[in-house]
Amino acid sequence: ICLPGGKIDPGEESSQAVIRELKEETGVDGFNPESIYIDNTLDGIGYCECFLIRDWTLTGGLYTPEKINPTWVMPRKILNGPYAAYNVQVLSILKERGFISW
């Protein structure tokens, strides 16, 4: 599970933004994103669209030019970070819809 966040740039579609954000925040090249969930009511976010990316590649290790340190973690750790409240909402919805099972 990767939960990159960011904004949609002017003239960009949300499916393009998720590919760009995934690359910027992790170094992962994603392809063919499938929109699986849209919500305009998540606390403090305003708009959230989740995509499923089954087709992806990573050459070398995780990296980013941003001031974050991407790393592989166990799913439960996602629930304890700085965006824990937001992540809990999104992951709960994805679990309800059968996209994750933990």
C-alpha positions as CSV (number, residue, x, y, z in Angstrom):
1,I,0.0,0.0,0.0
2,C,1.3,3.4,-0.9
3,L,-0.5,6.5,0.2
4,P,1.1,9.4,-1.6
5,G,-0.6,12.7,-1.3
6,G,-0.6,15.9,-3.2
7,K,-2.4,18.3,-5.4
8,I,-3.7,18.1,-8.9
9,D,-1.7,20.5,-11.0
10,P,-3.5,22.9,-13.4
11,G,-4.4,21.1,-16.6
12,E,-3.7,17.7,-15.0
13,E,-6.2,14.9,-14.6
14,S,-6.4,13.1,-11.2
15,S,-5.1,9.9,-12.8
16,Q,-2.1,11.8,-14.1
17,A,-1.5,13.4,-10.7
18,V,-1.4,10.1,-8.9
19,I,1.2,8.7,-11.3
20,R,3.3,11.9,-10.8
21,E,2.9,11.9,-7.0
22,L,3.8,8.2,-6.8
23,K,7.0,8.8,-8.7
24,E,7.9,12.0,-6.8
25,E,7.3,10.5,-3.4
26,T,8.7,7.0,-3.9
27,G,10.5,6.6,-7.2
28,V,7.9,4.0,-8.3
29,D,6.6,4.2,-11.9
30,G,2.9,3.4,-11.9
31,F,0.8,2.6,-14.9
32,N,-2.9,2.4,-15.7
33,P,-4.4,3.7,-12.4
34,E,-8.0,2.6,-11.7
35,S,-10.1,5.1,-9.7
36,I,-11.7,3.0,-6.9
37,Y,-13.0,5.6,-4.5
38,I,-13.8,9.3,-4.4
39,D,-14.9,11.2,-1.3
40,N,-15.5,14.9,-0.8
41,T,-16.1,14.6,3.0
42,L,-13.0,13.2,4.6
43,D,-12.0,15.2,7.7
44,G,-9.6,18.0,6.9
45,I,-8.9,16.9,3.4
46,G,-11.9,18.1,1.3
47,Y,-11.3,15.8,-1.7
48,C,-9.8,12.3,-1.8
49,E,-9.6,10.0,-4.8
50,C,-8.0,6.6,-4.3
51,F,-6.5,4.7,-7.2
52,L,-5.5,1.1,-7.5
53,I,-2.2,0.6,-9.4
54,R,-1.5,-3.0,-10.2
55,D,1.1,-2.3,-12.8
56,W,4.2,-0.7,-11.5
57,T,8.0,-0.9,-11.6
58,L,10.8,0.2,-9.3
59,T,14.3,0.5,-10.6
60,G,16.8,0.6,-7.7
61,G,15.6,1.5,-4.3
62,L,12.9,3.8,-3.0
63,Y,13.9,7.4,-3.4
64,T,12.4,10.9,-3.6
65,P,13.6,14.4,-4.3
66,E,11.2,15.6,-1.6
67,K,12.1,16.0,2.1
68,I,10.7,12.7,3.2
69,N,12.3,9.3,3.6
70,P,10.2,6.6,1.8
71,T,10.5,3.1,3.2
72,W,8.7,-0.2,3.1
73,V,6.7,-0.7,6.3
74,M,4.1,-3.1,7.7
75,P,0.6,-1.9,7.0
76,R,-0.2,-1.2,10.6
77,K,2.7,1.4,10.8
78,I,0.8,3.5,8.3
79,L,-1.8,4.0,11.0
80,N,0.6,5.6,13.5
81,G,2.3,8.3,11.4
82,P,1.7,12.0,11.0
83,Y,-1.3,11.4,8.8
84,A,-2.7,8.6,11.0
85,A,-6.3,9.9,11.2
86,Y,-6.6,10.4,7.5
87,N,-4.9,7.0,6.7
88,V,-7.4,5.2,9.1
89,Q,-10.3,6.7,7.2
90,V,-9.0,5.8,3.8
91,L,-7.8,2.3,4.8
92,S,-11.1,1.5,6.5
93,I,-13.0,2.4,3.3
94,L,-10.6,0.3,1.2
95,K,-11.0,-2.6,3.6
96,E,-14.8,-2.3,3.5
97,R,-14.7,-2.5,-0.3
98,G,-12.5,-5.6,-0.3
99,F,-9.3,-4.0,-1.7
100,I,-7.3,-4.8,1.5
101,S,-7.9,-7.6,4.0
102,W,-5.9,-6.9,7.1
